[in-house]
Amino acid sequence: MFLFLAFSLYLKTQVPAPALICVNNDTLVWETPTVTCGSITGYRIYGSQNDLTNFQVIRTVDDPTRQTFFHQEAGGSLWYYYMETIADCPTQALLASDTLDNRIPVISPLAYVSVVGDAEVEIAWKASPSPEVFAYIILKNTPSGTQPIDTVFGATSYRDRDEAIQREPVAYYVLAMDRCGNTSLFDASHQTIFLESGEVSRCDQTIDLKWTAYNNWSAGVARYEIWYRENGLSPQLAGSVAGNTLAYVFENANDQTEYCFSVRAIENGSDATASSNEVCLTTDIVQPNRLLIAKNASYTAGGSLELSWIWNTDAELKSATVNRAAPGGAMAAIFSFSPTPPLDPELLFDDAAAPGFGEPVVYQIKTLDACDEEATSNAVSSLFLEGLSSADGQNGLTWNTYTHDYGSISNVQIIRTTASGSQVVANLSGNATAYADIIDPNDPDLSSACYYLLATLVLDLPDIGQETLELRSNTVCLDQTPGIYIPNVFAPGGTNNPEFRPYLQFGDPQEYRLMVFDRYGSLVFESRDPGAGWNGTHKDKALTQGTYVYVLQMKLSNGKEILREGSVLLLR
C-alpha cells in the first residue's frame, strides 16, 4: 500500500512539458502546460542537428506566458527540437515534449482510391509520421485545376461523392497539415479506375471490357479482378488478368441479360484493393444451339420411323436439317426447314421411307444459327429386328446392339402378335440381342406370327436430368413352314390309323386333292376335303390287303403349291 501511494504521488508531481505544436519558419509554437506542483518560471528549449541525438539547450525562456520562440541560428539547416517546463517543483522529474523538426510535415502516402456504390470514392491514406500533423487536406483534379475539397481531422479515410467517376477517371491527393498551417509536399496522385462501357459481340457471345490503369502504388498492381452481377444477383468473379493488362473478354454471355461489371486492382505484396466504377448493360446476343440432342428413333405402329430431338428454345436459327444414313454409310440430308421462334422444346420427324432400308437407320440433326454457326447433334440409331423361322419349330429373332451417347437400354420386351391378339413372350436385359420363340405345332394360330421389340431407354440429358423413353423396333412377320405327315400303313377297323389321311401342320390349303390308285392304276379313292380320309373301300366294298399308290396335290393360302406321291400299305 505504501509503495502504491508513493508511486501515485510521484506521478502527480512530475512536471509536464509544454505541448510543442509545430515549427513554422524556425519559430517554435507551443501551448502552456498545467503544472500542479508549483508555479511555472519558464521553459528550456533543446536543439540538435544530429537526428535525435546530442541535444543541447539552445535557449531558456524566462517568460512563463510566452508560447513562441524564433530560432534565429537555424539558418535554413535541419534542426530537431524538444522542450521542458521550468517550475518551482524542486526534486520533481521534468517531462519532455514531442520532438519536432523545423521541416514541413512528412508526406502521408495514399493507400488507395476506390469507387464505392454508384458515385462515391473512398480515399484512404497512411498517417504521416510527423507527430505535429493534426489534419489532412483532400484535393482533387477538376476541370478548373487541382482543388481542395475537404479537411479531415483524426481519420485516415474519406468519402467523396462525384458523378464524374461514371464518365472518366478522377485523381486525388492528400496533404498532411500541422496547426501552424504547414502542409506536406504533394505525393503522386492516385486516380480511380475507369471502366468503359462494354462492347457486346452478338455472334461471339462475348463482352469486351477495357479500363484505365491504377497508377502510383509503390509496389505496382499485382492483378486486376473482373467482377460481375447477373440480373441483380450477388457479385461473382469472372476472372483476372495480370497487372499490366487493361482488357478482358467476358465469354458465354446470355441473351437479354443485364450484366453489371466492375474491375478491382490488387496491390503487389499487399491486401490493398481499388475498385472501378460499375458498368451495366443488357445484352442482345444471338443465341446458339447450345443444347442439341437426338433422343431416339422409334418405329410407330404404322411402320414409319419417328425421330425426336431437343434444343434450347431461345436459339436463333436460320435452318435445321434432318440427316439420315444406313450403318456405315454417309449422312445425307432428307429434310430441311426454317425454325420459327419461339422454338418448341422437343421436335418430331416422321420418316415414312426408312422401313424400306431393311437395316438399322442412323439419324443426326444439324442447325445453322443467325451467325452461320453450325451445331450437330449426337447420332441416334433405330432398333432393328430380324427373324427366321426354322423347320424345328423355332422363330429365331435377332436385333442390333443399341448405343446412345446419353444413355442405354435397361430392358427389352418381345411382343408377339397373331390373329388372336398380342402378348409379351419375353422380358430380357438391355444388352440382349437374340431370342428363340418355341412354336407349339398343335396351335394353328401360330402358323403366322409377327414380332416387335419394346425397349426401355434411360437417358441422362444435360441441364434436364434423367428421362425414360419407350423405343419400338420394326415389326417382323414369320410364317411356319407347312409340315405334311403321310402314314405309310393303315388298318381299317383298327385302333391306330383306321384310315389313310395326310396330316398338315401350319398350312391353310386353299386347294386340296387326294387320289389313291390300286396296283392296276385304277382310281379307288378321291377327296377334296383335307378332313376326309380313305377307309380302304371302293364303292362300299372292302378292298384286299396290299400296297396302293397315292397322289396329294395342295395349294396353300400363301400361294405355295405342294405335290406328294407315294405308296401306303393297307392291312386286314
Secondary structure, 3 states (H helix, E strand, C coil): CHHHHHHHHHHHCCECCCEEEEEECCEEEEECCCCCCCCEEEEEEEEECCCCCCCEEEEEECCCCCCEEECHHHCCCCCEEEEEEEECCCCCCECCCCCEECCCCCCCCEEEEEEECCCEEEEEECCCCCCCEEEEEEEEEECCEEEEEEEEECCCEEEEECHHHHCCCCEEEEEEEECCCCECCCCCCEECCCECCCEEECCCCEEEEEECCCCCCCCCEEEEEEEEEECCCCCEEEEEEECCCCEEEECCCCCCCEEEEEEEEEECCCCCEEECCCEEEECCCCCCCCCEEEEEEEECCCCCEEEEEEECCCCCEEEEEEEEECCCCCCEEEEEECCCCCCCCEEEEEECCHHHHCCCCEEEEEEEECCCCEEECCCEEECCEEEEECCCCEEEEEECCCCECCEEEEEEEEEEEECCEEEEEEEEECCCCEEEEECCCCCHHHHEEEEEEEEEEEEEECCCEEEEEEEECCCEEEECCCEEECCCEECCCCCCCCCECCEEECCCEEEEEEEEECCCCCEEEEECCCCCCECCEECCEECCCEEEEEEEEEEECCCCEEEEEEEEEECC
